Amino acid sequence: VDLKECLQSAEFISSSDGNFKILEDGSVYTTSAVSLSAEKKTFTILLKDIDEQVQKKIHVSLVAEEKKTPKARHSRDTVLKRTKRRWGPIPSVMMENSLGPFPLQIQQVQSDTAQNYTIYYSASGPGIDQDPKGLFYIERETGNIFATRAVDREEHPSFQIICFATTPDGYSPEVPLVHTIRIEDDNDNAPYFTQDVFEFSVPENSKPGVVVGKMIAEDRDEPFTLHTTLKYRIVSQNPSVTPAFSLHGDTGVISVLLPQLDREMVSRYTLLIEVRDMAGQPFGLCTTGTAVITIKDTNDNAPSFKQMQYETRVEENRVNVEILRVSVVDLDEPGSPGSAAVYEIIRGNDDQSFEITTDRSTNEGILCVVKGLDYESAKQRVLVIAVGNEAPYMLAPHSQQLSQSTSSVTVHVLDVDEGPVFKPCLLRINVKECEDVGMKIGRYVAEDPETGNSEGISYRIPPGQCNWINIDEVSGEVRTIKVLDRDVGEMRRGQCNITVLAIDRNGKTGTGTIQVCIQPGNKNYPRITKTDYIMCRDRKPICLTAQDGDESPYSTPFVYRITDRSLASTWKITRHNDNSVYLSPKGDIPFGIYEIPVSVMDNGGKVGENRVTVNVCDCVTPTECNGDTRQLAGGNVTLGIWAILAMILGSLLLLLILITICGCCGAGAMQRNVTDDCANHNLIISNTEAPGEEVMDHNIIPLQSTHDQGGYGIKTGEQQTFEMGKGRGHTLESVKGGGHQTLGSVKEGGGQPMMDTCRYSYSEWHNFTHPRLGEKVHLCRQDEEQKHSEDYLLSYNYEGKGSLAGSVGCCSDQHEEEALDFLDQLEPKFRTLAETCIKR
């Protein structure tokens, strides 16, 4: 390409395609293999003149050359044809740091057709450096390549130059030749260590062969040659004692050689190490380096006391005071766990009066008294102290097993004039409350430690403490100055701690403590909480409950007793629990109000008197009894309004019955047995239940023959009732103690009949029937063994599968006995009881 036609002075020539290179003479070369068979190849040549800032472009198109088909030849035409020899010299070698003389001929290149030779540029690649300007040149006429100066291989290991051969007219008949010039290495670099000083450490007493560290050296000469084959060796050891380490010559690894590395003997080693190339040959280059090896401490030396015996003194009763310092010798490294001393008192400190600690700065043991010593108890104490280290002891290979070092310390206790001492220092006194004022509850005295007695010691309680306890100044007796009551003021806590001062003749003072505990006493009487009750026809037992303000064991269980003998014969008390009992009549008693004196004794023996008022009323529920009663024969029993109405109705019925009897009997003499109709009506008007199915029982004795039984039977219709008397006959006149009499004998004695048999007053009939009915009811529930059944009015033969209301006890709803209107809404609970007792 004629470049000068485009730009006369082209200072910069470049190609848009890296596969092509343009030289200054316009020659175009490929820089790599290019295929042109597929399509046309185009690129642009860029020319620049930097001074004039001119830029030109040349477009180049390349077309693949068509291959010519060779003509067929006859075998006879085959002849040998001379082929053109291509120039190709072998690679050149130049010794590093060559001494010349320069210019130094390296190689000659020649072409058969060209006469002029030129080096245009040098190529670069892996391991190939750009040719420094002027380093190589070629003679234009001969093709000899010369080097102008020495070359350092470490900087330029090899070169590639491109040689051109041209004809005198400038034509290049030969392809440019790429020529390689390799720089032969010279051992011009000595090996060197990567660090100025190598520092290693190894524990003492390490076994031989333990790796300490590795020395590392490098060489800048050509790798994998003798110039970089290194050898290590130990030149010297400081201190120059028995060699302690070995060095591997090829790797530079340092190992332990001496089996007895002792830090206490040598704590630090310095090794001078040489490294040499040429595999350690004497003519190789060498360098020395330093390795510092520190021996680490292990606890292979047990501490030992500097003295085997110590003596010291301390005043008695001194506390938290230093009395002695002990020191030890330890060859291990100071400040390390292997030398840090740990002291221990192994004998003579059973009461823990002494304590020993370690002073970290001096490694000394500090012996202190933490509890006051008593001269009178022991004038001297002997302690045995042992010492160890924080780190566990490690036995060295050359050492023998050592026993723990100990030292004895004799402590002399100095006598000091002391104040009185209370024995014990805390006195506990238990006292019951309600004790009398001035009562002695204890004695608290102190002793002089020197004399062992209490002479000349006075006692005093400082002000501001319990104001209900005092102590005698001379004798130390403790007395009460107030009545102790746990319900008053500060005594409610039940305990008080009192500080007592004891003062001797010299004014020395000692203190002690009295702990006074007030024990609960029996100061309250038990009393029954509720004393007014109403008892209806069912004679339901009354539940009495008492309370006591005292605490156990002066409260429950309570013991109840009826103090009136006459009432005790008709009323009984049955135990319910620790504080409750049942009160019920023993038999059928008349209606009226009863004042029953009941005494209650608590567990401590105190008895409280109570009066329980029971209104035995003719009612079904307590609400029916409004408190109106009538006076009975005894003079202290009254009847209510309903009873009076019942009596009026009974009188009318009695009159009717008497008229009927008079009509039936005629004017003749009256028989001994009362007629059935008359007896039946008499039972009805005396407010007694008529016989029914619900109250019948197999224990009721039917009257088969009243005359055979010696008693009187009562019959209603076709059904007979139970007998009125058992084994004996009772008539109306028997109220006054008479024998077998008729109704007519009430007014005339001797058992003579009277004509007016049915004309009796209501009071006479009532006095006759009421005791008999009571005896009848009492006997009707006796079993075969003649034992009376408890609560007989409340038992039935059969009540069905179960009660919706559950059990009906004597104490159920006792708190509402005075207001029983709720019975109208609680029919399932009381239906059977009401239907049994109510008058039909």
C-alpha positions in Angstrom: 0.0 0.0 0.0 1.5 3.3 -1.0 1.1 5.3 2.2 2.8 8.5 1.0 0.2 9.2 -1.6 -2.3 9.6 1.3 -0.1 11.2 3.9 3.6 12.2 3.4 4.5 12.2 7.1 2.6 9.5 8.9 3.6 9.3 12.5 1.0 6.8 13.5 -0.2 3.8 11.5 -2.9 1.5 12.8 -5.4 -1.1 11.5 -9.0 -1.4 12.4 -8.6 -5.2 12.3 -6.1 -6.8 14.7 -5.5 -9.7 12.3 -3.5 -7.4 10.1 -0.3 -5.3 10.7 0.9 -2.5 8.4 4.6 -1.6 8.4 6.1 1.9 7.6 7.0 0.9 4.1 3.3 0.0 3.4 3.7 -3.8 3.7 0.6 -5.6 5.1 1.1 -8.8 7.1 -1.3 -11.0 9.0 -0.7 -11.4 12.7 -2.6 -14.7 12.8 -4.1 -17.3 10.5 -6.9 -15.7 8.4 -9.4 -17.6 6.3 -10.7 -15.7 3.2 -12.6 -18.5 1.5 -15.9 -17.7 3.2 -16.3 -14.0 2.2 -14.5 -10.8 1.4 -12.3 -9.4 4.1 -12.2 -5.6 4.6 -10.4 -3.4 7.0 -9.2 0.2 7.3 -5.7 1.6 7.7 -5.6 4.8 9.8 -2.8 7.3 9.3 -2.2 10.2 11.7 0.1 13.2 11.7 0.2 14.3 15.3 2.0 17.6 14.7 -0.3 18.8 12.0 -3.3 16.9 13.4 -4.1 15.4 10.0 -5.8 12.0 9.8 -6.3 9.8 6.7 -8.0 6.4 6.1 -7.3 3.8 3.5 -9.9 1.0 2.9 -8.4 -2.4 1.9 -10.4 -5.3 0.5 -9.0 -8.8 0.4 -10.3 -11.5 -2.0 -9.5 -15.1 -1.8 -7.3 -16.3 -4.7 -8.8 -18.8 -6.9 -7.0 -22.2 -7.0 -5.9 -23.3 -10.5 -6.6 -26.9 -11.5 -3.4 -28.6 -12.4 -3.3 -30.2 -15.8 -3.0 -34.0 -16.0 0.5 -35.2 -16.7 1.7 -38.3 -18.2 4.0 -40.4 -16.2 6.7 -39.9 -18.7 6.5 -36.1 -18.2 7.4 -36.5 -14.4 10.6 -34.5 -13.6 12.1 -33.2 -10.4 11.6 -29.5 -9.8 13.8 -27.4 -7.6 11.9 -25.8 -4.7 12.9 -22.5 -3.2 14.6 -22.9 0.3 12.8 -20.8 3.0 15.1 -19.1 5.4 14.6 -20.3 9.1 17.5 -19.9 11.6 17.5 -21.7 14.9 16.6 -19.8 18.1 19.5 -17.7 19.6 20.8 -17.9 23.1 22.4 -15.0 24.9 24.2 -15.3 28.3 22.8 -13.2 31.1 25.2 -10.5 32.2 27.5 -11.3 29.3 30.8 -9.4 29.4 31.0 -8.8 25.6 32.8 -7.4 23.7 29.8 -5.4 22.4 28.3 -5.3 20.0 28.0 -9.0 20.4 27.0 -11.2 17.4 24.2 -13.5 18.3 22.9 -15.0 15.0 23.0 -14.5 11.2 19.9 -14.8 9.0 20.2 -15.1 5.1 17.8 -15.3 2.3 18.5 -16.7 -1.2 16.7 -14.0 -3.0 17.0 -10.9 -0.8 20.0 -8.8 -0.1 18.9 -6.2 2.4 17.8 -7.2 6.0 15.9 -5.1 8.6 14.6 -5.6 12.1 11.3 -3.9 12.4 9.9 -4.7 15.8 10.0 -7.3 18.5 7.0 -9.4 19.6 5.9 -9.9 23.2 4.1 -12.8 24.9 4.3 -15.0 28.0 7.8 -14.8 29.2 8.7 -12.4 26.3 9.5 -8.7 26.9 9.3 -5.9 24.4 12.6 -5.3 22.8 14.2 -2.2 24.4 15.0 0.3 21.8 18.5 -0.2 20.5 19.1 -3.5 22.3 19.4 -5.5 19.0 20.2 -4.6 15.5 20.9 -6.4 12.2 23.5 -5.6 9.5 21.6 -4.6 6.3 23.9 -6.4 4.0 25.0 -9.5 5.9 22.0 -10.3 8.1 24.1 -10.6 11.3 22.1 -9.9 14.5 24.1 -8.1 17.2 23.3 -7.2 20.9 24.5 -3.8 22.0 24.7 -4.5 25.8 24.3 -7.1 28.6 20.8 -8.2 29.6 19.4 -9.2 33.1 17.4 -12.4 32.8 15.3 -11.5 35.8 14.1 -8.4 33.9 14.0 -9.9 30.3 13.9 -13.7 30.3 13.5 -13.9 26.4 12.9 -11.8 23.3 11.2 -12.2 19.9 12.2 -10.1 16.9 10.8 -9.9 13.3 13.4 -9.9 10.5 12.6 -8.7 7.0 14.6 -9.5 3.8 14.1 -7.1 0.8 15.5 -6.6 -2.6 17.3 -3.4 -3.5 14.2 -2.1 -5.1 12.3 -2.6 -1.9 10.4 -5.8 -2.7 10.1 -8.4 0.0 10.2 -11.8 -1.6 10.4 -13.6 1.7 7.9 -13.9 4.5 9.1 -12.0 7.6 11.0 -14.2 10.0 10.1 -14.3 13.8 13.3 -15.0 15.6 13.5 -15.9 19.4 16.4 -14.8 21.6 16.5 -16.6 25.0 18.5 -15.1 27.9 20.5 -17.9 29.5 20.3 -17.7 33.4 23.4 -16.9 35.4 23.6 -17.6 39.1 23.8 -13.9 39.9 21.2 -13.8 42.8 21.8 -15.1 46.3 18.9 -16.7 48.2 17.2 -14.5 50.9 14.9 -15.1 53.9 11.4 -13.7 53.7 11.7 -12.2 57.3 14.5 -10.5 59.1 13.9 -12.5 62.3 11.8 -15.6 62.7 10.2 -16.0 66.2 8.9 -19.3 67.4 7.8 -20.8 70.8 7.7 -24.3 72.2 6.6 -25.6 75.7 9.3 -26.8 77.9 9.8 -30.5 78.4 8.5 -31.1 74.8 9.5 -34.5 73.3 12.1 -34.7 70.5 10.7 -34.3 67.1 8.1 -31.7 68.0 8.0 -29.1 65.2 9.0 -25.6 66.4 8.7 -23.7 63.1 9.8 -23.3 59.5 12.4 -21.0 57.9 11.4 -19.7 54.5 13.9 -18.4 51.9 13.5 -17.5 48.2 15.8 -17.1 45.1 15.2 -14.8 42.1 17.2 -17.0 39.7 15.5 -19.3 37.2 13.2 -21.8 39.0 13.8 -25.5 39.0 17.5 -25.1 38.4 20.5 -25.5 40.6 20.5 -21.8 40.9 17.3 -22.0 43.0 17.9 -25.3 44.7 18.4 -24.3 48.4 19.9 -26.0 51.4 19.5 -24.9 55.1 21.8 -25.5 58.0 22.2 -24.2 61.6 25.4 -22.1 61.8 25.3 -21.4 65.6 23.1 -21.6 68.7 23.0 -19.1 71.5 23.5 -20.0 74.3 26.0 -22.5 73.1 25.0 -25.4 75.3 24.0 -28.8 74.1 22.3 -28.5 70.7 18.6 -28.2 71.4 17.1 -28.1 67.9 17.6 -29.7 64.5 17.0 -28.2 61.1 15.7 -30.1 58.0 18.1 -29.1 55.2 15.6 -29.2 52.3 12.5 -27.7 53.9 13.9 -25.5 56.7 11.7 -27.0 59.4 13.1 -26.6 62.9 12.3 -29.5 65.4 13.1 -30.2 69.1 16.3 -32.2 69.5 17.0 -32.0 73.3 14.6 -34.1 75.4 15.0 -31.9 78.4 14.1 -28.3 77.4 14.0 -26.6 80.8 12.7 -23.0 80.8 14.2 -22.5 84.2 17.6 -23.3 82.7 17.3 -21.6 79.3 14.2 -19.6 78.5 15.3 -18.3 75.0 17.4 -19.7 72.2 18.8 -17.8 69.2 19.7 -19.8 66.1 21.9 -18.4 63.1 20.7 -20.3 60.0 22.3 -20.3 56.6 20.6 -20.9 53.3 22.7 -21.7 50.1 21.7 -22.3 46.5 23.4 -24.7 44.0 22.0 -27.5 46.3 24.4 -26.4 49.1 27.5 -26.7 47.0 30.4 -24.6 48.3 30.4 -22.4 45.2 26.7 -21.6 45.6 25.5 -18.2 46.9 24.3 -18.1 50.5 22.5 -15.9 53.1 22.1 -16.2 56.8 19.0 -15.5 58.9 18.0 -15.5 62.6 15.4 -17.7 64.4 14.5 -16.8 68.0 12.8 -19.7 69.9 11.1 -18.9 73.3 10.6 -21.8 75.8 7.0 -21.5 77.2 6.6 -22.3 80.9 4.8 -25.3 82.3 4.1 -25.9 86.0 6.9 -28.4 86.5 8.2 -26.8 89.7 6.1 -27.1 92.9 6.2 -24.1 95.3 7.8 -24.4 98.6 7.7 -22.3 101.8 10.7 -20.2 102.6 10.2 -21.1 106.3 8.9 -24.3 107.8 7.7 -22.6 111.0 6.1 -19.3 111.8 5.0 -17.6 115.1 2.6 -14.7 115.5 0.5 -13.0 118.2 -3.0 -11.6 118.2 -5.2 -10.1 120.9 -8.3 -11.9 121.8 -11.6 -10.8 120.3 -9.8 -9.1 117.4 -11.7 -9.7 114.1 -10.7 -9.2 110.5 -7.1 -8.3 111.3 -4.0 -9.5 109.4 -1.6 -11.4 111.7 1.0 -12.9 109.4 2.4 -13.0 105.8 4.0 -16.2 104.5 6.1 -16.5 101.2 7.1 -19.3 98.9 9.7 -20.0 96.3 8.5 -21.1 92.8 10.9 -21.4 89.9 8.2 -21.2 87.3 7.6 -18.1 85.3 6.5 -15.2 87.6 2.9 -14.1 87.0 1.9 -17.3 85.2 -0.7 -19.7 86.5 2.2 -22.1 87.1 3.7 -19.8 89.7 0.6 -18.2 91.2 0.4 -19.6 94.8 -2.8 -20.9 96.3 -2.7 -21.3 100.1 -4.9 -23.5 102.3 -5.2 -24.1 106.0 -5.3 -27.9 106.3 -5.3 -28.3 110.1 -6.1 -26.4 113.2 -9.0 -24.3 111.8 -12.0 -26.4 112.7 -14.0 -23.4 114.0 -13.2 -21.4 110.9 -11.6 -18.6 112.9 -8.7 -18.1 110.4 -8.6 -17.3 106.7 -5.6 -17.1 104.3 -5.6 -15.4 101.0 -3.0 -14.6 98.3 -1.5 -11.2 97.6 -1.4 -11.2 93.7 1.3 -8.6 93.5 3.8 -10.3 95.9 2.5 -13.9 95.7 2.5 -14.0 99.6 -0.1 -15.6 101.8 -2.0 -13.3 104.1 -3.3 -15.0 107.3 -6.2 -13.2 109.0 -8.5 -13.7 112.0 -12.1 -13.7 111.0 -13.6 -14.7 114.3 -12.6 -13.4 117.7 -10.3 -15.7 119.7 -10.9 -16.4 123.4 -7.9 -16.4 125.6 -9.7 -18.2 128.3 -10.6 -21.0 125.9 -7.2 -21.4 124.2 -4.0 -19.5 124.8 -2.5 -20.5 121.5 -3.5 -22.1 118.2 -1.4 -24.1 115.9 -2.2 -24.1 112.2 -0.8 -26.1 109.3 -0.7 -24.3 106.0 -0.2 -25.9 102.5 0.5 -24.2 99.2 -0.1 -25.1 95.6 -0.5 -23.4 92.2 -3.4 -22.3 90.1 -2.2 -24.5 87.2 -2.0 -28.3 87.7 1.4 -29.7 88.4 3.2 -31.4 85.5 6.0 -33.7 86.3 9.1 -33.1 84.1 10.9 -36.1 82.6 13.9 -35.6 84.7 12.0 -34.7 87.9 10.8 -36.8 90.8 7.3 -36.7 92.3 7.2 -34.0 95.0 5.0 -33.9 98.0 2.9 -30.8 98.9 4.9 -28.2 100.8 3.5 -27.3 104.2 4.4 -24.9 107.1 3.2 -24.7 110.7 2.0 -21.4 112.2 1.8 -20.9 116.0 -0.7 -18.2 117.0 -0.4 -16.9 120.5 -3.6 -15.3 121.9 -3.0 -12.3 124.1 -5.3 -11.7 127.1 -7.4 -8.6 127.1 -9.8 -7.3 129.7 -13.2 -8.1 128.2 -16.7 -7.1 129.0 -19.3 -9.5 130.4 -20.5 -12.2 128.1 -24.1 -13.6 128.1 -24.5 -17.3 127.8 -26.3 -18.0 125.6 -26.1 -14.8 123.5 -29.8 -15.3 122.6 -32.3 -16.5 125.3 -35.7 -17.5 124.2 -38.5 -17.3 126.8 -42.0 -18.7 126.2 -44.7 -17.2 128.4 -48.4 -17.7 128.3 -50.7 -14.7 128.0 -52.8 -13.5 130.9 -50.0 -14.1 133.4 -50.1 -11.9 136.5 -48.1 -8.6 136.6 -44.7 -9.0 138.1 -44.5 -12.7 137.4 -41.0 -14.1 136.9 -40.7 -15.6 133.5 -36.9 -16.3 133.3 -33.4 -15.3 134.3 -30.7 -13.9 132.0 -27.2 -13.4 133.4 -23.7 -12.7 132.0 -20.3 -13.9 133.1 -16.9 -12.2 133.4 -14.6 -14.2 131.0 -11.7 -13.7 133.3 -13.3 -14.8 136.5 -16.0 -17.1 135.1 -18.7 -15.7 137.5 -21.4 -13.1 137.5 -20.3 -11.1 140.6 -20.4 -7.3 140.3 -22.4 -7.4 137.0 -25.5 -5.2 136.7 -28.2 -5.5 134.0 -30.2 -2.9 132.1 -32.6 -2.8 129.2 -32.1 0.3 127.0 -35.2 2.4 126.5 -37.3 2.2 123.3 -37.9 -1.6 123.5 -40.8 -3.8 124.8 -42.4 -1.9 127.6 -44.0 -5.0 129.1 -40.8 -6.8 130.2 -38.3 -5.8 132.8 -35.1 -7.2 134.2 -33.8 -7.0 137.7 -30.6 -4.9 137.8 -28.8 -7.3 140.2 -30.2 -10.8 139.8 -31.0 -10.7 136.1 -34.5 -12.0 136.7 -36.9 -11.2 133.9 -40.5 -10.2 135.0 -43.6 -8.9 133.4 -44.8 -5.4 134.1 -48.1 -5.7 132.3 -50.7 -8.3 131.7 -49.6 -10.1 128.5 -52.4 -10.0 126.0 -51.9 -10.9 122.4 -54.9 -8.8 121.4 -53.4 -5.5 122.8 -50.9 -3.1 121.1 -47.5 -4.4 120.1 -48.2 -7.7 121.8 -50.3 -8.7 118.8 -47.1 -9.8 117.1 -46.7 -12.4 119.8 -42.9 -11.9 120.0 -40.5 -9.2 121.1 -36.6 -9.1 120.9 -35.1 -7.2 123.8 -31.4 -6.2 124.0 -30.0 -6.4 127.5 -26.8 -4.7 128.6 -24.4 -6.3 131.2 -22.0 -3.9 132.9 -19.1 -5.0 135.1 -17.2 -3.0 137.8 -14.7 -1.6 135.3 -17.5 -0.3 133.0 -17.0 -2.9 130.4 -20.2 -3.7 128.6 -21.6 -6.9 127.1 -24.8 -7.3 125.2 -27.3 -10.2 124.9 -30.8 -10.7 123.4 -33.9 -12.0 125.1 -36.6 -13.2 122.7 -39.9 -13.3 124.5 -42.7 -15.3 122.8 -46.2 -14.9 124.1 -48.0 -18.3 123.8 -51.8 -18.3 123.4 -53.6 -18.7 126.7 -57.0 -19.9 127.8 -58.6 -16.5 128.5 -62.0 -16.8 126.8 -65.0 -18.8 127.9 -66.8 -20.8 125.2 -70.3 -19.6 124.5 -73.2 -20.8 122.4 -73.8 -18.5 119.5 -77.6 -19.0 119.3 -79.8 -19.7 122.3 -83.4 -19.3 121.1 -85.0 -22.1 119.2 -88.5 -23.3 118.2 -89.3 -27.0 118.2 -92.4 -28.2 116.4 -94.4 -31.4 116.6 -91.7 -33.3 114.7 -89.4 -32.8 117.6 -86.5 -32.2 115.2 -83.2 -32.0 117.2 -81.6 -28.6 117.7 -78.0 -28.0 116.7 -76.1 -26.0 119.3 -72.8 -24.5 118.2 -70.3 -22.8 120.5 -67.4 -20.4 119.8 -64.2 -19.7 121.7 -61.9 -16.7 121.1 -58.8 -18.7 122.1 -56.5 -20.5 119.8 -55.7 -24.2 119.8 -55.2 -26.1 122.2 -57.5 -24.0 124.3 -60.6 -24.1 122.1 -62.2 -27.1 120.5 -63.2 -29.9 121.1 -66.0 -28.6 123.4 -67.8 -30.7 126.0 -71.5 -29.9 126.5 -73.6 -30.8 129.6 -77.1 -30.0 130.9 -76.5 -28.7 134.4 -80.2 -28.9 135.6 -80.8 -32.5 136.7 -84.6 -32.4 136.2 -84.2 -31.1 132.7 -81.3 -33.6 132.1 -83.8 -36.4 132.6 -86.1 -35.2 129.8 -83.5 -33.7 127.4 -80.4 -35.2 125.9 -77.3 -34.0 124.1 -75.8 -35.9 121.2 -72.4 -35.1 119.8 -72.2 -33.8 116.2 -68.6 -32.6 115.8 -65.9 -30.8 117.8 -67.9 -27.6 118.4 -71.5 -28.7 117.8 -74.1 -31.0 119.5 -77.7 -32.0 119.0 -80.3 -31.1 121.7 -83.5 -33.1 121.7 -86.1 -34.4 124.1 -85.8 -37.9 125.4 -89.5 -38.6 125.0 -92.8 -36.9 124.3 -92.9 -33.7 126.4 -95.7 -31.2 126.7 -95.7 -28.1 124.6 -94.3 -25.0 126.2 -91.1 -23.0 126.7 -88.2 -24.6 128.3 -85.2 -22.8 129.8 -82.3 -25.3 129.6 -79.0 -24.4 131.3 -76.1 -25.8 129.2 -72.5 -25.6 130.2 -69.7 -25.7 127.5 -66.1 -26.7 128.5 -63.2 -26.0 126.1 -60.1 -28.1 125.7 -58.3 -26.0 128.3 -60.9 -26.6 131.0 -62.7 -23.3 131.0 -66.5 -23.7 131.4 -69.0 -21.2 130.0 -72.6 -21.2 131.2 -75.3 -20.7 128.7 -79.1 -20.8 128.8 -80.9 -22.3 125.8 -84.5 -21.4 125.4 -86.6 -24.0 123.5 -90.2 -23.2 122.6 -91.9 -26.6 122.1 -94.8 -25.6 119.9 -97.8 -27.3 118.4 -96.8 -26.4 114.8 -95.6 -27.9 111.6 -93.1 -25.2 110.7 -91.5 -22.7 113.1 -93.3 -19.8 111.3 -96.6 -21.0 112.6 -95.5 -20.6 116.1 -95.9 -16.9 116.9 -94.8 -17.2 120.5 -98.3 -17.5 122.2 -98.5 -20.4 124.5 -100.8 -21.8 127.2 -100.0 -22.9 130.8 -99.7 -26.6 131.4 -100.4 -28.6 134.5 -96.9 -28.1 135.6 -97.4 -24.5 135.9 -94.6 -23.5 133.4 -95.9 -24.9 130.1 -98.4 -22.9 127.9 -100.3 -23.6 124.8 -100.5 -21.6 121.6 -103.6 -20.2 119.9 -103.9 -23.2 117.6 -103.8 -25.5 120.5 -106.6 -23.6 122.2 -108.7 -23.8 119.0 -108.0 -27.5 118.9 -109.2 -27.8 122.4 -112.5 -26.0 121.7 -113.0 -28.2 118.6 -112.2 -31.3 120.7 -114.7 -30.2 123.4 -117.4 -30.0 120.8 -116.5 -33.4 119.4 -116.3 -34.8 122.9 -119.8 -33.6 123.7 -121.1 -35.2 120.5 -119.3 -38.5 121.3 -120.7 -38.5 124.9 -124.2 -38.0 123.6 -123.7 -40.8 121.1 -122.4 -43.1 123.8 -125.2 -42.3 126.1 -127.6 -43.3 123.4 -125.9 -46.5 122.7 -125.3 -47.7 126.2 -128.6 -46.9 127.7 -129.1 -46.5 131.4 -127.4 -49.7 132.3 -124.0 -50.1 134.0 -121.1 -49.2 131.7 -118.7 -52.0 130.7 -115.0 -51.8 131.6 -113.9 -51.5 128.0 -114.5 -48.3 126.3 -116.5 -48.6 123.1 -114.8 -48.5 119.8 -116.6 -45.5 118.5 -116.1 -43.6 121.6 -112.4 -44.4 121.7 -111.9 -43.5 118.1 -113.5 -40.1 118.6 -111.5 -39.5 121.8 -108.3 -40.1 119.9 -109.2 -37.7 117.2 -110.2 -34.9 119.5 -106.9 -35.3 121.4 -105.0 -34.1 118.4 -103.5 -37.5 117.8 -103.0 -38.8 114.3 -105.5 -41.3 113.0 -104.0 -44.6 111.9 -102.8 -44.5 108.3 -100.8 -46.4 105.8 -97.8 -44.1 105.9 -97.2 -44.5 109.6 -98.1 -48.2 109.9 -95.3 -50.5 110.8 -95.0 -54.2 111.4 -94.0 -53.5 115.0 -97.4 -52.1 115.7 -99.3 -54.8 117.6 -102.9 -55.3 116.2 -105.6 -56.0 118.8 -106.8 -59.6 118.1 -108.5 -59.9 121.4 -108.5 -57.0 123.8 -109.8 -59.0 126.6 -107.1 -61.6 126.3 -104.3 -59.1 126.4 -105.5 -57.4 129.5 -105.7 -54.1 127.8 -108.0 -52.0 125.7 -108.1 -51.9 121.9 -109.4 -49.1 119.6 -110.9 -50.0 116.3 -112.0 -47.8 113.5 -114.3 -49.5 110.9 -112.7 -52.8 110.0 -109.1 -51.9 111.0 -107.7 -52.2 114.5 -105.1 -49.8 115.9 -102.2 -50.6 118.3 -102.9 -51.3 121.9 -103.3 -48.6 124.5 -101.5 -50.4 127.3 -99.3 -53.4 127.3 -99.7 -55.9 130.1 -102.0 -53.7 132.1 -105.4 -51.9 131.6 -105.6 -48.1 131.8 -108.8 -46.2 132.3 -109.6 -42.6 132.5 -109.4 -42.8 136.3 -105.8 -44.1 136.2 -104.5 -40.6 135.7 -104.6 -40.3 139.5 -102.9 -43.7 140.0 -106.1 -45.9 140.1 -106.3 -49.5 139.0 -108.5 -51.0 136.2 -111.4 -48.5 136.0 -114.0 -47.5 133.6 -114.7 -44.1 132.1 -117.6 -43.9 134.5 -115.4 -44.3 137.5 -113.9 -40.9 137.1 -116.4 -39.4 139.5 -117.2 -42.4 141.7 -114.4 -44.7 143.1 -114.5 -48.4 143.9 -114.9 -49.5 140.3 -118.7 -49.0 140.5 -120.4 -48.2 137.2 -122.2 -45.0 136.6 -125.2 -44.3 134.4 -123.8 -41.1 132.9 -120.8 -42.7 131.2 -120.1 -40.3 128.4 -120.6 -37.0 130.2 -117.0 -35.9 131.1 -115.3 -32.6 130.8 -112.5 -32.0 128.3 -109.8 -31.7 131.0 -110.7 -35.0 132.4 -110.7 -36.7 129.0 -107.3 -34.9 128.1 -105.7 -36.0 131.4 -106.7 -39.5 130.6 -105.7 -39.7 127.0 -102.5 -37.6 126.8 -100.2 -39.8 129.0 -101.6 -42.9 127.3 -100.9 -41.6 123.8 -97.3 -40.7 124.9 -96.7 -44.2 126.1 -98.2 -45.6 122.9 -95.9 -43.6 120.7 -93.0 -44.4 122.8 -93.6 -48.2 122.5 -94.6 -48.3 118.9 -91.0 -48.1 117.6 -89.3 -50.6 119.9 -87.6 -53.4 118.2 -87.7 -57.1 119.2 -85.0 -56.5 121.9 -87.2 -53.8 123.5 -84.6 -51.1 122.5 -86.0 -47.8 121.7 -85.2 -46.4 118.2 -83.6 -42.9 117.9 -85.6 -40.3 116.0 -88.5 -42.6 115.6 -90.9 -40.0 114.4 -88.7 -39.5 111.3 -88.4 -43.1 110.1 -90.6 -44.8 107.5 -90.9 -48.2 106.0 -90.4 -47.2 102.4 -89.9 -43.8 100.8 -89.4 -44.7 97.2 -86.2 -44.8 95.1 -84.7 -41.6 96.5 -85.5 -38.2 97.8 -85.1 -35.1 95.5 -84.2 -33.1 98.6 -81.5 -35.4 99.9 -80.8 -35.9 103.6 -82.8 -33.8 106.1 -80.6 -33.3 109.1 -81.2 -31.6 112.4 -78.9 -28.7 111.5 -80.2 -28.1 108.0 -81.1 -24.4 107.5 -80.7 -23.9 111.3 -79.8 -20.3 110.7 -83.3 -19.7 109.3 -85.4 -21.4 112.0 -87.0 -18.1 113.0 -88.1 -17.4 109.4 -89.4 -20.6 107.8 -91.5 -19.1 105.0 -89.3 -20.8 102.5 -90.9 -24.1 103.5 -93.7 -23.3 101.1 -91.2 -23.3 98.2 -89.2 -26.4 99.3 -92.0 -29.0 99.1 -89.8 -31.9 97.9 -87.6 -31.5 101.0 -90.3 -31.6 103.6 -93.3 -33.2 101.9 -93.2 -36.6 103.6 -92.4 -35.0 107.0 -95.3 -32.6 106.7 -97.8 -35.1 105.5 -96.9 -37.4 108.3 -97.2 -34.9 111.1 -100.0 -32.7 109.8 -103.5 -33.3 111.1 -105.7 -34.6 108.3 
